Amino acid sequence: MAAISREEVAHLAHLARLAVTEEELDTFAGQLDVILQAVARVGEVAAADIPPTSHSVPLTNVLREDVVRPGLTREEALSGAPDAEDGRFRVPRILEEES
């Protein structure tokens, strides 16, 4: 695979609206070339008889069953609140909006 050129890196930087120096073009060209070679190697390994997967090992759900359990009543939940109104927590306004 051919190495990525400085001109290609400059073009990509322009598209991404990144300001890069001449020195960075050389650095990024080398780094991007290494990345592209690694991706090409992965593509060579992939075989038609191996199905694509998102994980290398099967996943199982480790969450517990969703079971309804008794909780606080509205009054109990609001009992420790510094301020409550109409059965809800009252908090300071943080945005300038009309009510």
Biopython code that builds the backbone (N, CA, C, O; Angstrom):
import numpy as np
from Bio.PDB.StructureBuilder import StructureBuilder

atoms = [
    (1, "MET", "N", (0.847, -1.178, 0.000)),
    (1, "MET", "CA", (0.000, 0.000, 0.000)),
    (1, "MET", "C", (0.891, 1.240, 0.000)),
    (1, "MET", "O", (1.864, 1.318, 0.750)),
    (2, "ALA", "N", (0.551, 2.195, -0.839)),
    (2, "ALA", "CA", (1.340, 3.415, -0.952)),
    (2, "ALA", "C", (1.142, 4.287, 0.283)),
    (2, "ALA", "O", (0.070, 4.315, 0.888)),
    (3, "ALA", "N", (2.199, 4.988, 0.632)),
    (3, "ALA", "CA", (2.133, 5.885, 1.794)),
    (3, "ALA", "C", (1.242, 7.072, 1.463)),
    (3, "ALA", "O", (1.144, 7.491, 0.310)),
    (4, "ILE", "N", (0.602, 7.603, 2.483)),
    (4, "ILE", "CA", (-0.234, 8.792, 2.298)),
    (4, "ILE", "C", (0.686, 9.998, 2.126)),
    (4, "ILE", "O", (1.663, 10.149, 2.861)),
    (5, "SER", "N", (0.377, 10.841, 1.169)),
    (5, "SER", "CA", (1.258, 11.966, 0.857)),
    (5, "SER", "C", (0.954, 13.171, 1.739)),
    (5, "SER", "O", (-0.107, 13.270, 2.355)),
    (6, "ARG", "N", (1.919, 14.081, 1.777)),
    (6, "ARG", "CA", (1.729, 15.321, 2.533)),
    (6, "ARG", "C", (0.556, 16.107, 1.953)),
    (6, "ARG", "O", (-0.200, 16.744, 2.688)),
    (7, "GLU", "N", (0.410, 16.057, 0.615)),
    (7, "GLU", "CA", (-0.678, 16.785, -0.039)),
    (7, "GLU", "C", (-2.039, 16.225, 0.390)),
    (7, "GLU", "O", (-2.994, 16.975, 0.594)),
    (8, "GLU", "N", (-2.112, 14.893, 0.524)),
    (8, "GLU", "CA", (-3.367, 14.274, 0.980)),
    (8, "GLU", "C", (-3.671, 14.663, 2.428)),
    (8, "GLU", "O", (-4.822, 14.914, 2.784)),
    (9, "VAL", "N", (-2.627, 14.709, 3.255)),
    (9, "VAL", "CA", (-2.821, 15.125, 4.643)),
    (9, "VAL", "C", (-3.261, 16.584, 4.688)),
    (9, "VAL", "O", (-4.155, 16.939, 5.457)),
    (10, "ALA", "N", (-2.649, 17.420, 3.881)),
    (10, "ALA", "CA", (-3.036, 18.836, 3.828)),
    (10, "ALA", "C", (-4.486, 18.974, 3.372)),
    (10, "ALA", "O", (-5.233, 19.802, 3.894)),
    (11, "HIS", "N", (-4.875, 18.160, 2.397)),
    (11, "HIS", "CA", (-6.260, 18.203, 1.907)),
    (11, "HIS", "C", (-7.236, 17.765, 3.008)),
    (11, "HIS", "O", (-8.272, 18.401, 3.205)),
    (12, "LEU", "N", (-6.908, 16.685, 3.720)),
    (12, "LEU", "CA", (-7.759, 16.223, 4.823)),
    (12, "LEU", "C", (-7.848, 17.285, 5.920)),
    (12, "LEU", "O", (-8.922, 17.523, 6.473)),
    (13, "ALA", "N", (-6.718, 17.919, 6.231)),
    (13, "ALA", "CA", (-6.721, 18.978, 7.245)),
    (13, "ALA", "C", (-7.597, 20.136, 6.806)),
    (13, "ALA", "O", (-8.327, 20.709, 7.614)),
    (14, "HIS", "N", (-7.528, 20.483, 5.523)),
    (14, "HIS", "CA", (-8.375, 21.557, 4.994)),
    (14, "HIS", "C", (-9.858, 21.198, 5.113)),
    (14, "HIS", "O", (-10.667, 22.027, 5.529)),
    (15, "LEU", "N", (-10.210, 19.966, 4.749)),
    (15, "LEU", "CA", (-11.603, 19.523, 4.851)),
    (15, "LEU", "C", (-12.097, 19.544, 6.290)),
    (15, "LEU", "O", (-13.258, 19.861, 6.550)),
    (16, "ALA", "N", (-11.207, 19.203, 7.228)),
    (16, "ALA", "CA", (-11.575, 19.176, 8.649)),
    (16, "ALA", "C", (-11.419, 20.555, 9.294)),
    (16, "ALA", "O", (-11.667, 20.723, 10.488)),
    (17, "ARG", "N", (-11.010, 21.528, 8.498)),
    (17, "ARG", "CA", (-10.799, 22.902, 8.975)),
    (17, "ARG", "C", (-9.784, 22.955, 10.118)),
    (17, "ARG", "O", (-9.984, 23.627, 11.130)),
    (18, "LEU", "N", (-8.684, 22.217, 9.915)),
    (18, "LEU", "CA", (-7.598, 22.188, 10.889)),
    (18, "LEU", "C", (-6.409, 22.966, 10.328)),
    (18, "LEU", "O", (-6.022, 22.784, 9.174)),
    (19, "ALA", "N", (-5.848, 23.819, 11.145)),
    (19, "ALA", "CA", (-4.629, 24.528, 10.752)),
    (19, "ALA", "C", (-3.441, 23.682, 11.193)),
    (19, "ALA", "O", (-3.256, 23.438, 12.385)),
    (20, "VAL", "N", (-2.638, 23.236, 10.230)),
    (20, "VAL", "CA", (-1.478, 22.411, 10.553)),
    (20, "VAL", "C", (-0.230, 23.058, 9.965)),
    (20, "VAL", "O", (-0.277, 23.695, 8.913)),
    (21, "THR", "N", (0.874, 22.882, 10.658)),
    (21, "THR", "CA", (2.149, 23.412, 10.188)),
    (21, "THR", "C", (2.783, 22.425, 9.216)),
    (21, "THR", "O", (2.334, 21.287, 9.086)),
    (22, "GLU", "N", (3.833, 22.879, 8.535)),
    (22, "GLU", "CA", (4.566, 22.003, 7.612)),
    (22, "GLU", "C", (5.154, 20.804, 8.362)),
    (22, "GLU", "O", (5.157, 19.685, 7.850)),
    (23, "GLU", "N", (5.643, 21.045, 9.562)),
    (23, "GLU", "CA", (6.210, 19.958, 10.371)),
    (23, "GLU", "C", (5.124, 18.949, 10.754)),
    (23, "GLU", "O", (5.359, 17.741, 10.736)),
    (24, "GLU", "N", (3.949, 19.446, 11.096)),
    (24, "GLU", "CA", (2.846, 18.558, 11.458)),
    (24, "GLU", "C", (2.388, 17.719, 10.271)),
    (24, "GLU", "O", (1.961, 16.579, 10.449)),
    (25, "LEU", "N", (2.473, 18.276, 9.054)),
    (25, "LEU", "CA", (2.097, 17.498, 7.871)),
    (25, "LEU", "C", (2.949, 16.241, 7.763)),
    (25, "LEU", "O", (2.437, 15.163, 7.463)),
    (26, "ASP", "N", (4.252, 16.380, 8.007)),
    (26, "ASP", "CA", (5.133, 15.211, 7.957)),
    (26, "ASP", "C", (4.784, 14.218, 9.061)),
    (26, "ASP", "O", (4.724, 13.013, 8.821)),
    (27, "THR", "N", (4.555, 14.726, 10.269)),
    (27, "THR", "CA", (4.225, 13.868, 11.406)),
    (27, "THR", "C", (2.921, 13.128, 11.154)),
    (27, "THR", "O", (2.845, 11.911, 11.323)),
    (28, "PHE", "N", (1.896, 13.870, 10.747)),
    (28, "PHE", "CA", (0.581, 13.261, 10.530)),
    (28, "PHE", "C", (0.598, 12.285, 9.358)),
    (28, "PHE", "O", (-0.097, 11.270, 9.393)),
    (29, "ALA", "N", (1.377, 12.576, 8.327)),
    (29, "ALA", "CA", (1.463, 11.660, 7.182)),
    (29, "ALA", "C", (2.006, 10.311, 7.654)),
    (29, "ALA", "O", (1.487, 9.264, 7.264)),
    (30, "GLY", "N", (3.038, 10.327, 8.483)),
    (30, "GLY", "CA", (3.590, 9.080, 8.999)),
    (30, "GLY", "C", (2.608, 8.347, 9.882)),
    (30, "GLY", "O", (2.458, 7.130, 9.775)),
    (31, "GLN", "N", (1.931, 9.085, 10.763)),
    (31, "GLN", "CA", (0.967, 8.460, 11.669)),
    (31, "GLN", "C", (-0.219, 7.880, 10.906)),
    (31, "GLN", "O", (-0.648, 6.761, 11.188)),
    (32, "LEU", "N", (-0.749, 8.622, 9.950)),
    (32, "LEU", "CA", (-1.892, 8.131, 9.171)),
    (32, "LEU", "C", (-1.496, 6.918, 8.329)),
    (32, "LEU", "O", (-2.299, 6.005, 8.137)),
    (33, "ASP", "N", (-0.261, 6.907, 7.827)),
    (33, "ASP", "CA", (0.202, 5.757, 7.053)),
    (33, "ASP", "C", (0.223, 4.498, 7.911)),
    (33, "ASP", "O", (-0.179, 3.430, 7.448)),
    (34, "VAL", "N", (0.682, 4.605, 9.146)),
    (34, "VAL", "CA", (0.695, 3.457, 10.064)),
    (34, "VAL", "C", (-0.727, 2.971, 10.320)),
    (34, "VAL", "O", (-0.984, 1.767, 10.322)),
    (35, "ILE", "N", (-1.648, 3.902, 10.535)),
    (35, "ILE", "CA", (-3.051, 3.544, 10.785)),
    (35, "ILE", "C", (-3.646, 2.833, 9.563)),
    (35, "ILE", "O", (-4.301, 1.800, 9.702)),
    (36, "LEU", "N", (-3.419, 3.382, 8.383)),
    (36, "LEU", "CA", (-3.974, 2.781, 7.171)),
    (36, "LEU", "C", (-3.389, 1.393, 6.914)),
    (36, "LEU", "O", (-4.103, 0.505, 6.448)),
    (37, "GLN", "N", (-2.120, 1.193, 7.207)),
    (37, "GLN", "CA", (-1.514, -0.133, 7.048)),
    (37, "GLN", "C", (-2.136, -1.132, 8.025)),
    (37, "GLN", "O", (-2.364, -2.288, 7.669)),
    (38, "ALA", "N", (-2.413, -0.687, 9.264)),
    (38, "ALA", "CA", (-3.039, -1.574, 10.249)),
    (38, "ALA", "C", (-4.441, -1.966, 9.804)),
    (38, "ALA", "O", (-4.836, -3.123, 9.946)),
    (39, "VAL", "N", (-5.185, -1.023, 9.273)),
    (39, "VAL", "CA", (-6.536, -1.316, 8.792)),
    (39, "VAL", "C", (-6.473, -2.279, 7.607)),
    (39, "VAL", "O", (-7.311, -3.173, 7.494)),
    (40, "ALA", "N", (-5.506, -2.107, 6.740)),
    (40, "ALA", "CA", (-5.358, -3.011, 5.593)),
    (40, "ALA", "C", (-5.037, -4.421, 6.060)),
    (40, "ALA", "O", (-5.530, -5.388, 5.479)),
    (41, "ARG", "N", (-4.212, -4.557, 7.108)),
    (41, "ARG", "CA", (-3.897, -5.897, 7.632)),
    (41, "ARG", "C", (-5.143, -6.570, 8.197)),
    (41, "ARG", "O", (-5.333, -7.772, 8.014)),
    (42, "VAL", "N", (-5.983, -5.817, 8.874)),
    (42, "VAL", "CA", (-7.222, -6.383, 9.407)),
    (42, "VAL", "C", (-8.098, -6.869, 8.255)),
    (42, "VAL", "O", (-8.704, -7.938, 8.340)),
    (43, "GLY", "N", (-8.164, -6.093, 7.192)),
    (43, "GLY", "CA", (-8.953, -6.494, 6.031)),
    (43, "GLY", "C", (-8.444, -7.766, 5.389)),
    (43, "GLY", "O", (-9.236, -8.543, 4.856)),
    (44, "GLU", "N", (-7.131, -8.000, 5.427)),
    (44, "GLU", "CA", (-6.561, -9.218, 4.857)),
    (44, "GLU", "C", (-6.923, -10.443, 5.686)),
    (44, "GLU", "O", (-7.074, -11.534, 5.138)),
    (45, "VAL", "N", (-7.062, -10.281, 6.981)),
    (45, "VAL", "CA", (-7.349, -11.397, 7.874)),
    (45, "VAL", "C", (-8.805, -11.832, 7.767)),
    (45, "VAL", "O", (-9.106, -13.021, 7.879)),
    (46, "ALA", "N", (-9.695, -10.899, 7.556)),
    (46, "ALA", "CA", (-11.124, -11.218, 7.504)),
    (46, "ALA", "C", (-11.380, -12.233, 6.393)),
    (46, "ALA", "O", (-10.991, -12.026, 5.243)),
    (47, "ALA", "N", (-12.033, -13.317, 6.749)),
    (47, "ALA", "CA", (-12.332, -14.378, 5.789)),
    (47, "ALA", "C", (-13.836, -14.414, 5.522)),
    (47, "ALA", "O", (-14.642, -14.033, 6.370)),
    (48, "ALA", "N", (-14.190, -14.874, 4.338)),
    (48, "ALA", "CA", (-15.597, -14.919, 3.947)),
    (48, "ALA", "C", (-16.396, -15.903, 4.795)),
    (48, "ALA", "O", (-17.606, -15.737, 4.951)),
    (49, "ASP", "N", (-15.733, -16.934, 5.351)),
    (49, "ASP", "CA", (-16.459, -17.937, 6.124)),
    (49, "ASP", "C", (-16.602, -17.571, 7.599)),
    (49, "ASP", "O", (-17.167, -18.340, 8.376)),
    (50, "ILE", "N", (-16.097, -16.407, 7.987)),
    (50, "ILE", "CA", (-16.222, -15.960, 9.382)),
    (50, "ILE", "C", (-17.258, -14.839, 9.431)),
    (50, "ILE", "O", (-17.068, -13.788, 8.819)),
    (51, "PRO", "N", (-18.359, -15.064, 10.164)),
    (51, "PRO", "CA", (-19.395, -14.032, 10.199)),
    (51, "PRO", "C", (-18.930, -12.802, 10.990)),
    (51, "PRO", "O", (-18.189, -12.941, 11.964)),
    (52, "PRO", "N", (-19.357, -11.609, 10.584)),
    (52, "PRO", "CA", (-18.992, -10.404, 11.331)),
    (52, "PRO", "C", (-19.644, -10.420, 12.718)),
    (52, "PRO", "O", (-20.792, -10.840, 12.866)),
    (53, "THR", "N", (-18.911, -9.966, 13.716)),
    (53, "THR", "CA", (-19.426, -9.921, 15.081)),
    (53, "THR", "C", (-19.083, -8.580, 15.709)),
    (53, "THR", "O", (-18.159, -7.895, 15.271)),
    (54, "SER", "N", (-19.828, -8.216, 16.731)),
    (54, "SER", "CA", (-19.525, -6.974, 17.443)),
    (54, "SER", "C", (-18.614, -7.229, 18.629)),
    (54, "SER", "O", (-17.966, -6.306, 19.122)),
    (55, "HIS", "N", (-18.556, -8.490, 19.101)),
    (55, "HIS", "CA", (-17.720, -8.857, 20.239)),
    (55, "HIS", "C", (-17.061, -10.211, 19.964)),
    (55, "HIS", "O", (-17.606, -11.044, 19.240)),
    (56, "SER", "N", (-15.907, -10.412, 20.542)),
    (56, "SER", "CA", (-15.193, -11.660, 20.298)),
    (56, "SER", "C", (-15.752, -12.831, 21.102)),
    (56, "SER", "O", (-15.527, -13.989, 20.750)),
    (57, "VAL", "N", (-16.475, -12.536, 22.175)),
    (57, "VAL", "CA", (-17.092, -13.581, 22.993)),
    (57, "VAL", "C", (-18.582, -13.275, 23.119)),
    (57, "VAL", "O", (-18.980, -12.111, 23.067)),
    (58, "PRO", "N", (-19.412, -14.308, 23.285)),
    (58, "PRO", "CA", (-20.844, -14.050, 23.433)),
    (58, "PRO", "C", (-21.134, -13.227, 24.695)),
    (58, "PRO", "O", (-20.495, -13.410, 25.731)),
    (59, "LEU", "N", (-22.093, -12.336, 24.588)),
    (59, "LEU", "CA", (-22.482, -11.508, 25.722)),
    (59, "LEU", "C", (-23.800, -11.993, 26.299)),
    (59, "LEU", "O", (-24.686, -12.439, 25.569)),
    (60, "THR", "N", (-23.916, -11.902, 27.593)),
    (60, "THR", "CA", (-25.190, -12.209, 28.235)),
    (60, "THR", "C", (-25.580, -11.028, 29.095)),
    (60, "THR", "O", (-24.723, -10.291, 29.583)),
    (61, "ASN", "N", (-26.861, -10.854, 29.279)),
    (61, "ASN", "CA", (-27.371, -9.761, 30.088)),
    (61, "ASN", "C", (-27.103, -10.069, 31.557)),
    (61, "ASN", "O", (-27.556, -11.094, 32.066)),
    (62, "VAL", "N", (-26.378, -9.201, 32.236)),
    (62, "VAL", "CA", (-26.044, -9.423, 33.642)),
    (62, "VAL", "C", (-26.927, -8.590, 34.569)),
    (62, "VAL", "O", (-26.689, -8.529, 35.775)),
    (63, "LEU", "N", (-27.927, -7.960, 34.007)),
    (63, "LEU", "CA", (-28.817, -7.140, 34.827)),
    (63, "LEU", "C", (-29.885, -8.010, 35.479)),
    (63, "LEU", "O", (-30.291, -9.035, 34.931)),
    (64, "ARG", "N", (-30.322, -7.592, 36.630)),
    (64, "ARG", "CA", (-31.371, -8.328, 37.330)),
    (64, "ARG", "C", (-32.720, -8.084, 36.649)),
    (64, "ARG", "O", (-32.867, -7.157, 35.853)),
    (65, "GLU", "N", (-33.672, -8.907, 36.964)),
    (65, "GLU", "CA", (-35.020, -8.713, 36.449)),
    (65, "GLU", "C", (-35.585, -7.408, 36.980)),
    (65, "GLU", "O", (-35.281, -7.007, 38.104)),
    (66, "ASP", "N", (-36.391, -6.756, 36.192)),
    (66, "ASP", "CA", (-37.022, -5.510, 36.599)),
    (66, "ASP", "C", (-38.267, -5.858, 37.414)),
    (66, "ASP", "O", (-39.310, -6.209, 36.863)),
    (67, "VAL", "N", (-38.136, -5.753, 38.731)),
    (67, "VAL", "CA", (-39.206, -6.132, 39.638)),
    (67, "VAL", "C", (-39.656, -4.893, 40.406)),
    (67, "VAL", "O", (-38.834, -4.149, 40.941)),
    (68, "VAL", "N", (-40.962, -4.684, 40.453)),
    (68, "VAL", "CA", (-41.494, -3.556, 41.202)),
    (68, "VAL", "C", (-41.360, -3.842, 42.692)),
    (68, "VAL", "O", (-41.766, -4.896, 43.182)),
    (69, "ARG", "N", (-40.774, -2.869, 43.405)),
    (69, "ARG", "CA", (-40.626, -3.010, 44.849)),
    (69, "ARG", "C", (-41.155, -1.747, 45.507)),
    (69, "ARG", "O", (-41.200, -0.687, 44.883)),
    (70, "PRO", "N", (-41.555, -1.860, 46.767)),
    (70, "PRO", "CA", (-42.061, -0.668, 47.442)),
    (70, "PRO", "C", (-40.986, 0.413, 47.513)),
    (70, "PRO", "O", (-39.808, 0.111, 47.708)),
    (71, "GLY", "N", (-41.388, 1.659, 47.355)),
    (71, "GLY", "CA", (-40.474, 2.788, 47.424)),
    (71, "GLY", "C", (-41.057, 3.868, 48.318)),
    (71, "GLY", "O", (-42.005, 3.634, 49.069)),
    (72, "LEU", "N", (-40.480, 5.039, 48.225)),
    (72, "LEU", "CA", (-40.957, 6.160, 49.029)),
    (72, "LEU", "C", (-42.273, 6.693, 48.471)),
    (72, "LEU", "O", (-42.502, 6.684, 47.261)),
    (73, "THR", "N", (-43.114, 7.149, 49.359)),
    (73, "THR", "CA", (-44.303, 7.864, 48.905)),
    (73, "THR", "C", (-43.862, 9.271, 48.505)),
    (73, "THR", "O", (-42.748, 9.692, 48.816)),
    (74, "ARG", "N", (-44.726, 9.975, 47.831)),
    (74, "ARG", "CA", (-44.410, 11.343, 47.425)),
    (74, "ARG", "C", (-44.083, 12.200, 48.644)),
    (74, "ARG", "O", (-43.133, 12.983, 48.623)),
    (75, "GLU", "N", (-44.862, 12.050, 49.691)),
    (75, "GLU", "CA", (-44.652, 12.845, 50.900)),
    (75, "GLU", "C", (-43.302, 12.515, 51.542)),
    (75, "GLU", "O", (-42.596, 13.410, 52.006)),
    (76, "GLU", "N", (-42.945, 11.217, 51.566)),
    (76, "GLU", "CA", (-41.660, 10.819, 52.143)),
    (76, "GLU", "C", (-40.492, 11.376, 51.328)),
    (76, "GLU", "O", (-39.498, 11.835, 51.890)),
    (77, "ALA", "N", (-40.617, 11.332, 50.008)),
    (77, "ALA", "CA", (-39.556, 11.844, 49.146)),
    (77, "ALA", "C", (-39.392, 13.351, 49.328)),
    (77, "ALA", "O", (-38.268, 13.854, 49.344)),
    (78, "LEU", "N", (-40.496, 14.069, 49.464)),
    (78, "LEU", "CA", (-40.435, 15.523, 49.592)),
    (78, "LEU", "C", (-40.133, 15.986, 51.011)),
    (78, "LEU", "O", (-39.857, 17.166, 51.228)),
    (79, "SER", "N", (-40.180, 15.083, 51.971)),
    (79, "SER", "CA", (-40.006, 15.485, 53.373)),
    (79, "SER", "C", (-38.623, 16.076, 53.645)),
    (79, "SER", "O", (-38.495, 16.919, 54.532)),
    (80, "GLY", "N", (-37.600, 15.671, 52.925)),
    (80, "GLY", "CA", (-36.261, 16.207, 53.154)),
    (80, "GLY", "C", (-35.882, 17.325, 52.199)),
    (80, "GLY", "O", (-34.767, 17.843, 52.254)),
    (81, "ALA", "N", (-36.802, 17.695, 51.329)),
    (81, "ALA", "CA", (-36.507, 18.732, 50.345)),
    (81, "ALA", "C", (-36.503, 20.105, 51.007)),
    (81, "ALA", "O", (-37.340, 20.371, 51.869)),
    (82, "PRO", "N", (-35.579, 20.979, 50.623)),
    (82, "PRO", "CA", (-35.573, 22.318, 51.189)),
    (82, "PRO", "C", (-36.808, 23.118, 50.790)),
    (82, "PRO", "O", (-37.231, 24.016, 51.517)),
    (83, "ASP", "N", (-37.388, 22.791, 49.628)),
    (83, "ASP", "CA", (-38.573, 23.525, 49.178)),
    (83, "ASP", "C", (-39.382, 22.611, 48.250)),
    (83, "ASP", "O", (-38.822, 21.945, 47.379)),
    (84, "ALA", "N", (-40.693, 22.590, 48.446)),
    (84, "ALA", "CA", (-41.581, 21.787, 47.599)),
    (84, "ALA", "C", (-42.816, 22.614, 47.277)),
    (84, "ALA", "O", (-43.217, 23.488, 48.046)),
    (85, "GLU", "N", (-43.415, 22.319, 46.120)),
    (85, "GLU", "CA", (-44.617, 23.041, 45.713)),
    (85, "GLU", "C", (-45.465, 22.123, 44.837)),
    (85, "GLU", "O", (-44.952, 21.520, 43.894)),
    (86, "ASP", "N", (-46.722, 22.015, 45.133)),
    (86, "ASP", "CA", (-47.661, 21.193, 44.355)),
    (86, "ASP", "C", (-47.175, 19.749, 44.203)),
    (86, "ASP", "O", (-47.325, 19.154, 43.136)),
    (87, "GLY", "N", (-46.598, 19.188, 45.262)),
    (87, "GLY", "CA", (-46.159, 17.795, 45.228)),
    (87, "GLY", "C", (-44.907, 17.559, 44.413)),
    (87, "GLY", "O", (-44.637, 16.424, 44.023)),
    (88, "ARG", "N", (-44.124, 18.614, 44.140)),
    (88, "ARG", "CA", (-42.891, 18.487, 43.364)),
    (88, "ARG", "C", (-41.766, 19.237, 44.064)),
    (88, "ARG", "O", (-42.007, 20.127, 44.880)),
    (89, "PHE", "N", (-40.527, 18.863, 43.731)),
    (89, "PHE", "CA", (-39.373, 19.597, 44.238)),
    (89, "PHE", "C", (-39.363, 20.976, 43.601)),
    (89, "PHE", "O", (-39.573, 21.111, 42.395)),
    (90, "ARG", "N", (-39.123, 21.983, 44.399)),
    (90, "ARG", "CA", (-39.003, 23.338, 43.867)),
    (90, "ARG", "C", (-37.515, 23.681, 43.874)),
    (90, "ARG", "O", (-36.844, 23.574, 44.901)),
    (91, "VAL", "N", (-37.010, 24.096, 42.703)),
    (91, "VAL", "CA", (-35.590, 24.424, 42.573)),
    (91, "VAL", "C", (-35.464, 25.837, 42.033)),
    (91, "VAL", "O", (-36.399, 26.356, 41.423)),
    (92, "PRO", "N", (-34.315, 26.464, 42.253)),
    (92, "PRO", "CA", (-34.124, 27.823, 41.737)),
    (92, "PRO", "C", (-34.131, 27.827, 40.205)),
    (92, "PRO", "O", (-33.658, 26.886, 39.568)),
    (93, "ARG", "N", (-34.661, 28.872, 39.645)),
    (93, "ARG", "CA", (-34.680, 29.033, 38.189)),
    (93, "ARG", "C", (-33.249, 29.266, 37.713)),
    (93, "ARG", "O", (-32.523, 30.077, 38.288)),
    (94, "ILE", "N", (-32.849, 28.554, 36.662)),
    (94, "ILE", "CA", (-31.487, 28.731, 36.151)),
    (94, "ILE", "C", (-31.479, 29.324, 34.743)),
    (94, "ILE", "O", (-30.440, 29.788, 34.272)),
    (95, "LEU", "N", (-32.610, 29.312, 34.082)),
    (95, "LEU", "CA", (-32.709, 29.903, 32.759)),
    (95, "LEU", "C", (-33.717, 31.030, 32.794)),
    (95, "LEU", "O", (-34.674, 31.002, 33.568)),
    (96, "GLU", "N", (-33.498, 32.003, 31.966)),
    (96, "GLU", "CA", (-34.436, 33.113, 31.898)),
    (96, "GLU", "C", (-35.568, 32.761, 30.926)),
    (96, "GLU", "O", (-35.529, 33.124, 29.750)),
    (97, "GLU", "N", (-36.565, 32.056, 31.434)),
    (97, "GLU", "CA", (-37.712, 31.673, 30.635)),
    (97, "GLU", "C", (-38.964, 32.196, 31.280)),
    (97, "GLU", "O", (-39.026, 32.413, 32.490)),
    (98, "GLU", "N", (-39.968, 32.394, 30.441)),
    (98, "GLU", "CA", (-41.257, 32.784, 30.986)),
    (98, "GLU", "C", (-41.987, 31.554, 31.481)),
    (98, "GLU", "O", (-41.861, 30.483, 30.888)),
    (99, "SER", "N", (-42.736, 31.684, 32.540)),
    (99, "SER", "CA", (-43.475, 30.542, 33.091)),
    (99, "SER", "C", (-44.727, 30.296, 32.305)),
    (99, "SER", "O", (-45.481, 29.375, 32.618)),
]
sb = StructureBuilder()
sb.init_structure("model")
sb.init_model(0)
sb.init_chain("A")
sb.init_seg("    ")
for serial, (resi, resn, name, xyz) in enumerate(atoms, 1):
    if name == "N":
        sb.init_residue(resn, " ", resi, " ")
    sb.init_atom(name, np.array(xyz, "f"), 0.0, 1.0, " ", f" {name:<3s}", serial, name[0])
structure = sb.get_structure()
